[in-house]
Amino acid sequence: MKKNPSVLSHFLSELKSQQELSAFLDVFLSHDELEMFSKRLQIAHLLNDDVSYTQIQKKLQVSPATIAAIAKKMEKKAMKVAIEKIKISHWADQMSGNLKKIFQFRKKAR
């Protein structure tokens, strides 16, 4: 069977929400595949933050070969886009947490 990544790319781009994407991933990828994909994204993020191979290995329980494979792809445009989206997501999570703390503090102060 011929690989056709454009079909997958098109399909993924048509998903309308995070819930649809999560449902798709849950059906088509095993728990281990999802975990490894997540770890690859985390490795890229940590490498971008100049975290050492040793620290990444300990934190994520991955081999140096896995880290090296991701490191080789760090200059690719798609990887840069992924890292930027991860940064934005982390920032949004932090802001959301900070806002929740502020509003909880204001409720208590009343």
Secondary structure, DSSP 4 states (H G I P E B T S, - for coil): ----HHHHHHHHHH--SHHHHHHHHHHHS-HHHHHHHHHHHHHHHHHHTT--HHHHHHHHT--HHHHHHHHTTTTSHHHHHHHHHHHHHHHHHHHHHHHHHHHHHHHHH-
